[in-house]
Amino acid sequence: MDRSELERAKCLRVILDLEINFYPNIDCAFCATQSIPVLIPSSVFFLAVAEIGLAIDYQLLVMFFSFTLFSSKILNTFWKSEWRLYCST
């Protein structure tokens, strides 16, 4: 919320910012001058979000390497069988 939106909200008493993207999207300086508390619990979720990101990265790595190993076995089998066909004729 920028300054113009905050000025229009005359009955605003508190802001609870639940976004976890850590982007400063609220004019906290203006809220402080108007005595409007801004509650941002995103720092509580920081470790959980980081762990989820690492888990997703790990899973992608496992999937990539298992696909690479599987596809290399298939390609080796294919090339060996093709090579036998060409050598036998």
PLY file of the C-alpha trace (Angstrom):
ply
format ascii 1.0
element vertex 89
property float x
property float y
property float z
element edge 88
property int vertex1
property int vertex2
end_header
0.00 0.00 0.00
1.46 3.31 -1.00
0.97 6.65 0.73
-2.12 7.67 -1.30
-3.99 4.46 -0.41
-3.06 4.84 3.25
-4.28 8.45 3.31
-7.69 7.39 1.92
-8.12 4.70 4.60
-9.23 6.95 7.45
-10.46 4.14 9.74
-7.35 1.99 9.36
-6.03 0.89 12.76
-3.58 -1.92 12.00
-2.00 -3.59 8.95
-1.22 -7.31 8.89
1.08 -8.11 5.96
0.91 -11.87 5.35
2.98 -12.02 2.18
6.05 -14.21 2.37
7.93 -12.59 -0.50
9.81 -10.14 1.82
9.01 -7.27 -0.56
8.48 -3.92 1.21
5.07 -3.06 -0.23
3.78 -0.91 2.66
4.86 2.65 3.42
5.97 1.92 6.99
7.30 5.46 7.54
3.85 6.94 6.88
2.21 4.31 9.08
4.60 5.22 11.90
3.68 8.91 11.65
-0.02 7.99 11.82
0.52 5.49 14.70
-0.67 2.56 12.58
1.16 -0.62 13.60
2.36 -2.84 10.75
2.60 -6.51 11.68
4.79 -8.58 9.38
5.13 -12.23 10.48
7.12 -13.24 7.38
10.34 -13.55 9.38
8.66 -16.38 11.29
8.21 -18.34 8.05
11.71 -17.62 6.71
13.26 -20.92 7.80
10.29 -23.00 6.64
10.29 -21.33 3.21
14.04 -21.89 2.87
13.68 -25.56 3.82
10.88 -26.07 1.30
13.04 -24.47 -1.39
15.94 -26.79 -0.57
13.64 -29.82 -0.57
12.26 -28.90 -3.99
15.77 -28.37 -5.37
16.89 -31.72 -3.97
13.90 -33.50 -5.49
14.60 -31.91 -8.89
18.22 -33.08 -8.70
17.16 -36.63 -7.86
14.64 -36.65 -10.72
17.20 -35.25 -13.18
19.92 -37.77 -12.33
17.55 -40.73 -12.25
16.22 -39.72 -15.68
19.77 -39.26 -16.97
20.81 -42.72 -15.77
17.63 -44.32 -17.12
17.91 -42.63 -20.51
21.61 -43.50 -20.84
20.79 -47.19 -20.27
18.11 -47.04 -22.95
20.40 -45.25 -25.39
23.24 -47.70 -24.79
20.90 -50.61 -25.46
19.57 -48.92 -28.60
23.01 -48.10 -30.01
24.33 -51.59 -29.35
21.38 -53.19 -31.11
21.66 -50.75 -34.03
25.39 -51.38 -34.30
24.77 -55.14 -34.51
22.30 -54.58 -37.33
24.78 -52.53 -39.33
27.69 -54.89 -38.73
25.76 -58.02 -39.63
24.72 -56.82 -43.09
0 1
1 2
2 3
3 4
4 5
5 6
6 7
7 8
8 9
9 10
10 11
11 12
12 13
13 14
14 15
15 16
16 17
17 18
18 19
19 20
20 21
21 22
22 23
23 24
24 25
25 26
26 27
27 28
28 29
29 30
30 31
31 32
32 33
33 34
34 35
35 36
36 37
37 38
38 39
39 40
40 41
41 42
42 43
43 44
44 45
45 46
46 47
47 48
48 49
49 50
50 51
51 52
52 53
53 54
54 55
55 56
56 57
57 58
58 59
59 60
60 61
61 62
62 63
63 64
64 65
65 66
66 67
67 68
68 69
69 70
70 71
71 72
72 73
73 74
74 75
75 76
76 77
77 78
78 79
79 80
80 81
81 82
82 83
83 84
84 85
85 86
86 87
87 88
